[in-house]
Amino acid sequence: MTKGLQPNKDAFEYGIRDLFFGKYSSIVNTKHAEMVKFASKHYKPNAYGLVSIIDEPRRELEMLFSMTDYLGFKYVGLEK
């Protein structure tokens, strides 16, 4: 669970699908664009110009938490 505005949460969810699972959604807003920009500093785009985060699981998790911090979300744990 993260605390933040709902549109930003939606953009973050689509960004995770795009960057970590390769499910390109065509939904792009400022938060999503920031996620791609952040990821492209660490991972090179593929032949189609799309950035995907493919790494060892621990590094992927570190990248996910770095992104949440970068975007201003505060991770507060699992929802109950």
C-alpha positions as CSV (number, residue, x, y, z in Angstrom):
1,M,0.0,0.0,0.0
2,T,1.2,3.5,-0.8
3,K,-0.1,6.8,0.2
4,G,-0.6,9.3,-2.6
5,L,-3.2,10.7,-5.0
6,Q,-5.3,8.1,-6.8
7,P,-4.4,9.2,-10.4
8,N,-0.7,8.9,-9.4
9,K,-1.4,5.4,-8.0
10,D,-3.0,4.4,-11.2
11,A,-0.1,5.7,-13.3
12,F,2.3,3.9,-10.9
13,E,0.4,0.7,-11.4
14,Y,0.5,1.0,-15.2
15,G,4.2,1.9,-15.0
16,I,4.9,-1.2,-13.0
17,R,3.1,-3.3,-15.6
18,D,5.1,-1.6,-18.4
19,L,8.5,-1.6,-16.8
20,F,8.6,-4.9,-14.8
21,F,6.2,-7.2,-16.7
22,G,6.4,-5.9,-20.3
23,K,2.6,-5.3,-20.5
24,Y,2.7,-2.0,-22.4
25,S,-0.5,-0.1,-21.7
26,S,-0.2,3.0,-23.8
27,I,-1.2,5.0,-20.7
28,V,1.3,7.8,-20.2
29,N,1.1,10.7,-17.8
30,T,3.8,12.6,-15.9
31,K,4.3,10.0,-13.2
32,H,4.5,7.2,-15.7
33,A,7.0,9.3,-17.8
34,E,9.1,9.9,-14.7
35,M,9.2,6.2,-14.0
36,V,10.5,5.5,-17.6
37,K,13.0,8.3,-17.3
38,F,14.3,6.9,-14.0
39,A,14.5,3.4,-15.3
40,S,16.3,4.5,-18.5
41,K,19.2,5.8,-16.3
42,H,19.8,2.2,-15.3
43,Y,18.5,0.0,-18.1
44,K,18.9,0.5,-21.9
45,P,15.9,0.6,-24.2
46,N,15.2,-2.4,-26.3
47,A,15.1,-2.4,-30.1
48,Y,11.6,-0.8,-30.0
49,G,12.8,2.0,-27.7
50,L,11.0,0.6,-24.7
51,V,12.6,0.3,-21.3
52,S,12.1,-2.9,-19.3
53,I,13.6,-3.7,-15.9
54,I,15.0,-7.2,-16.2
55,D,17.4,-8.1,-13.5
56,E,17.9,-10.4,-10.6
57,P,14.9,-10.4,-8.2
58,R,16.6,-8.6,-5.4
59,R,17.8,-5.8,-7.8
60,E,14.3,-5.5,-9.3
61,L,12.8,-5.1,-5.8
62,E,15.4,-2.4,-5.0
63,M,14.5,-0.6,-8.2
64,L,10.8,-0.8,-7.3
65,F,11.3,0.8,-3.9
66,S,13.7,3.4,-5.4
67,M,11.0,4.3,-7.9
68,T,8.4,4.7,-5.2
69,D,10.7,7.0,-3.3
70,Y,11.6,8.9,-6.5
71,L,7.9,9.5,-7.2
72,G,7.1,10.7,-3.7
73,F,5.1,7.7,-2.6
74,K,5.6,6.4,0.9
75,Y,5.5,2.7,1.3
76,V,3.6,1.8,4.5
77,G,3.3,-2.0,4.2
78,L,0.6,-4.4,3.1
79,E,-3.1,-3.5,3.1
80,K,-5.1,-5.5,5.6
